[in-house]
Amino acid sequence: MKAEVKYLRKILQNELKSFTAAQLDQNLAMRHTASSTSVGFWSKTKRIFKSSSSSLKDFISDDGQVVKEVQQMTEIAATHYEELFVEPKEITRRQPYVDAPLSDSEIIDEPIPPADIFEKYH
């Protein structure tokens, strides 16, 4: 009798695990849809995820002023990254064999041709 109860309990645990895994898969698949499942998913995960605040409290602008307003901070960050990632106007390619010693060759006075940003090296 004990062995049979133990066997049935093991079967029940396995069924419960597979059912829970299937439910989790379904909830994860539907978490971004407009359904009651997604509402349940996010209400349960809300308890797990703690709210956090940004570690950025203020910015120092180009003129040295401390900026604490969120909208101005956003504009400063956007301007900074736009300037940082702007497409370069001119790219120059280094002369081949830069580490080679100078020689009396014909190409020593030849200017280095400009490189194109889309140029591919082989």
C-alpha positions, 0 to 999 in steps of 0.5 A: 500500500505504501509503495503504491501511494509513493508511486502515485505521488511521484506520478502526480508530481511529474504531472504537476511539473509538466502542467506548470511548465506548459502553463508557464510556456503559454503565459510567456508566449502570450505576455505581449498580447492583449489578453487576460493572460498577459494581465495576470503575467505582469501582475505576478511579475510586478511583485518580483521586480522592484521599482528602481530609480535612475542613478543619473540625478543631474547633468553638467551642460556644456556651459558648466550649468547643473541641469536636473530637469528630465526634459533638458537632461534628455535633450543634452544626452540626445545632442551628445550622442548625435554628435558622437555618432555623426558620420565622419566627413573625411577618412584618411587611410594610413600608408601601407607598411607604416612600420617599415623603415623609410626608403628612397622610393618613388612613392615617398612623396605620394599623398595617401588617398582618402578612404571611403567609409563604405570601402571594404578591405580584402 
